[in-house]
Amino acid sequence: MNKTIIILLLFQLTFVAKAQYQTNTSDIGADYYLNPIFAGDYPDPSILRDGDNYYIVHSSFEYYPGLLIWQSKDLINWTPVTNALHKYVGSVWAPDLVKYKNKYYIYFPANNTNFVVTADSINGTWSDPIDLKIGNIDPGYVVDADGKRYLYFSNGGYVPLSDDGLSVIGEMKHVYDGWPIPREWTIECFCMEGPKITKRGDYYYLTVAEGGTAGPATSHMIISARSKTPFGPWENSPYNPIERTMDKSERWWSKGHGTLFEDIKGDWWIVFHGYENGHYNIGRQMLLQPVEWTTDGWFKTPDGIKTDEPIKKPSGIASNSTFTLNDDFSGKSLKPHWKFFGEYDTNRFQLVDNSLVIKAKGNSVGRL
């Protein structure tokens, strides 16, 4: 009869996987940056500007603690702040990070339903996940002129939320069919996903992804539509697709899933993801580009801007990031970028004398 072997491992590690990218400006000049702003598998970004701080969250899938929140002052250098999800609920896909009346919310899909977690302080204690008991994926949050709250989903529909944002109080209403992709384009599928809504002036701008996120290099794309209400009717942008890989010879493939936002200086940007040509196994990396507004109220990529070339940095205070994946295991808790696959069992590890002690499980050292 096989017996479970419990092994205490005492070791000091240097964690090197999924390294966060810091642009080397020696070759491009201090006023410019190169994509990606996050190298590694950081897909489906949702960004929130809160005062002079920017916060990003992204898909965390089966890695727990999940929903790692990053902070920056300059949009280029990022530091992990905290994890918003500690209770296992399944594979976590495209979240949406929002603030409403001095409270923070992250809406996200997992395990064929959608959840929300909340916090009074973004780097404080987050609540346990609350099941909204509704299917579909990629919730996108919006508030109307009367302060009523809604969630959009990848099927082009929306549902009303309760005043506290913690439950769904009505039926799904379909209001958007997406942008018709030309039949001759090489894509994976229509696959509309990732709705994000931003208000500017008299219009609400709906940004979605289409074309399939993991198919041919030219499949994924960023699509924009606008409406004078968050409920439609939606008018598709004449500049669609806002961003798309045009040929597989390009450095960045399957560019899509964008979130539009305004920086502290009033300039506008879009953060999105893409695969790097020749490094598909790294995953979808996080990319940043400026956008500009036309005289008739549409946004588009400025002429001359290319994802794989140096881009002028956002104006404002530069962050002096000290973040590193190296860890000497000082203190009493793991740094927030440490992850466990499929669970987060705090009884299996402890920090002792600047070392990490892990209690193994199973019957093989190869399977901790």
Buried (B, 14 or more C-beta within 10 A) or exposed (E): EEEEEEEEEEEEEEBEEBEBBBBEBEEBEEEBBBBBBBBBBBBBBBBBBEEEEBBBBBBBBBBBBBBBBBBBBBBBBBBBBBBBBBEBBBBBBBBBBBBBEEBBBBBBBBEEBBBBBBBEEBBEEBBEBBEBEBEBBBBBBBBBEEEEBBBBBBBBBBBBBEEEBEBBEEEBEEBBEBBEBEEEBEBBEBBBBBBBBBEBEEBBBBBBBBBBBBBBBBBBBBBBBBBEEBBBEBBBBEBBBBBBBEEEEBBBBBBBBBBBBEBBEEBBBBBBBBBBBEEEEBBBBBBBBBBEEEEEEBBBBEEEBEBBEBBEBBEBEBBEBEBEBEBEBEEEEBBBBBBBEEEBEEEBBBBEEEBBBBBBEEEEEEEB
